[in-house]
Amino acid sequence: MKARFIQLSICILCLVICLPAQAKKKGGGKGATVSNVDVSQNKVILSIKDLPGKKAPAEEVIYTVSPGAKIMVDDSPATLSQVHTGQKVINYTEGDEKVLVELDVEN
């Protein structure tokens, strides 16, 4: 019984340690551009040309930008209002599905 409890404790500990690391999904930025920004709704639309497993034309994906998201424009800290249509996406990271926690763009 004691050994079973130890095994279960180790499994739970592994899950607690591993899940937060897996929650973030790097999106890269290869071939992505900003299609639209809605500051009032905290939304951004990215036109992504190189989605994993797809070799189709660019796909527009709508993301909600997390309130505490790290936003960079030309390697400087920025706010969502400083992100504009047509900017090249260097990198982006999803926290939850379709929720950005990081966005790095350049003019």
N, C-alpha and C positions, 0 to 999 in steps of 0.2 A: 504494500500500500504506500509506503514511504517512497519507494523508488518511482512509482507511478506519479506521485505528486511532484517529485523532482523533474521528471520528464516533461510533465505538463507545464511546470513553471519555466523551464528552459524554452519550450515552444512559444509560450506567450511572450517571453522576453525577446526572442528572435523576431516575432511579429511586430512588437512595439518598436524595435530598432529599425527594421527593414521597411516597414510601410511608409513612413514619412519620406524616405529617400526615393521610393518608387512613385510617390504621388506627383512629383514634379516631372514633367515631360518636356525635354528640350525640343523645340521645334526647328531649331536652326534658323535659317533665314535665306538660304540659297534660293534665289529666284523669286523672293517675295517682295511685294511693295504694298504700301498703304493705299487702299482704295477709297476709304472714307473714315471720318472721325466724328463721333457724336459725343461731345464733352458732357452735355446735360444728362445723357443716359449711361455714361461711362462705357461706351462701346467703340470698337474699332473694327473695320473690315479689312482683312488682309487678302490680297490676291496672291495665291501661292501656286507657283508653277511646278514645284518639285515635291509633291506629296509622296510619302513612302508608299511604294507598291503601285503607284500610278504614273503613267507616262502620257497623260492626257493634257489638254490645254489647261491654262491656269484656272484654279477654282477659288471663288471668293468665300471666305470663312468669316463669320461674325463672332467676335470675341467680346466678352465683358472684361473690363479692366478692373482688377482688384483694387480697392481703395488704397492699399499700401504698396501697390506695385512699384517696382524699381524701373523708372523710365529714363532712358538716356537718348539725347539727340546730339549727334556729332561729338560723342565721348564726354558730354557734360550732363549732369543731372538735370532733369526737366520734368514738366507736368504734361498731362494729356493734352492740354490746350496748345502745347508747343509741337505736337505731332500733326503733320499735314499730309493731305493727299499727294501721292506721287513720291513720297520719300522711300528710299530703299531700306528694307528691313535687314539688319545685320544679324540679329538674334532675337528669339522670343522664347518664353518658357510658360507652359501651362501648369497651373496648380491643380485645379479640377478641370474636368472637360469643358472646354470653351471659356475658361477663365484665365486671363493672363496675369502672371505675377512678375514678369519681367518683359520689357520691350526696349530694344536698342535699334535706333534708326539713324540714317544719315541723309543729308541733303544731296 
